[in-house]
C-alpha cells in the first residue's frame, strides 16, 4: 500500500465506489490493495476512511476483467467446450471419429484391438511385444470381471516402473503386456489368442463365430474417444510420472461412474422399460417426467453416432432394437449412441449383463495407455487452478 502526495480530489474515490468498479467485496478489495501498487490516502473529511486512486482502481478492474475472461474460457472448455490439450491420437470431426487420422468405422471393418492399440500409440507395426505376464494368481475364486481387472491393475501399479526416463520401445512392450493382462482379467484366464476371441471364449461363445467378430468390431470402435473423462484422468496421472498401470487404474475407476462407463446400466434399464411398456409409452413417460433417454443423443454427433450406425445393422435378431431406435428418433429426434449399440449387441448375443462394461474396459484400456504415453512425453504436470467461491478471506 502506498500513501500518495496531495493531488486533485477528483482523482480519488471512496471505498464504495471502488467496490462498485471492481465488483468485489470489501475483504477482496483489501487483499487487492495489499498485493498491488494501489495508491491509498486518508479522506480529508474523515481520516478514518480511505480513498483510492481512481487510475489504479481502473487498472485493477481491467486486469480483473481480462482474468475473468480467461477463467470463463477455461471453465467452459472443461465441459464439452473448446480443446484444452494438444493430442495426435484421436479426434471427432465432420461427424466422424478418427484414430491418428484414420476413420474408426473403416478400421472396424478389418482391424483388431491389438492393431488399433498400436496405431493409437503411434507404434510401428513390426514391433512384436514380449509375452504378457501371468497374474491370475491374484484373482479370487469368486471375483467377477470388474474385481479381477482392478486387482490386476492395482498389483501392477504397485510394482511397475514409472513412465519417466524410459525408452519408447520399453514402454511399447509394457503397453502391450498391460493390455493383455487386462484382457486376461476380463476373460478370467490367461491366454495368447486375439483379445476378441479370448473374450468370446470367456463368455462361452465360439471364438470363430459371429459373436466374436461383433466383439472385435465393438472393441475397435470404442478404443478411444478423444479427451473423455477416463482418458483425461489417465493423462493427469501420467503427467505426474506414474506407471502405465497406475494411469490405467485411474482410467478404470473414472470409467466406473454412472455418467461414463456405468451408463450402460441406465441404457439396459431403458431397454427393459420399452420391452415392458412398449416403446412409445416408455419414451413418453420419460419425457413427461423430465428424464433422459439413455443411449440416445450425443453432443459430439448431432447427426448421429457413426459408431452405433456401424454396429446396429450387423447385430443378429436386432429388429426390436432397431424399432426402438426409430421410435426414439420419431418422438424425441434423438439418434442412438454407441452405448445403446453395445447393450443391443450384448443382449442379442445373450452375453452377461456386465458384458458392455467389459468390452468398454478392454477397449478403452488401449486408449488410456496411448494417452498416458503421449502425456508423459511432456515435462509439465496437469495442475489447473480453482476459482475460489468460499467464505470471505481474512486478509488481516
Secondary structure, 3 states (H helix, E strand, C coil): CEECCCCCHHHEEEHHHHHHHHCCCHHHHHHHHHHCCCEEEEECCEEEEEEEEHHHHHHHHHHHHHHHHHHHHHHHHHCCCCCCCCCCCEEEECCEEEECCEEHHHHHHHCCHHHHHHHHHCCCCCCCCCCCCCCHHHCCCCCCHHHHHHHHHHHHHHHCCCCCCCCHHHHHHHHHHHHHHHHHHHHCCCCCCCHHHHHHHHCCCCCCCHHHHHHHHHHHHCCCCCCCHHHHHHHHHHHCCCCHHHHHHHHHHHHCCCCCCCHHHHHHHHHHHHHHHCHHHHHHHHHHCCCCCCCECECCECCCCHHHHHHHCCCCCCHHHHHHHHHHHHHHCCCECHHHHHHHHHHHCCCCCCHHHHHHHHHHHHHHHHHHHHHHCCCCCCCCCCCCCCCCCCCC
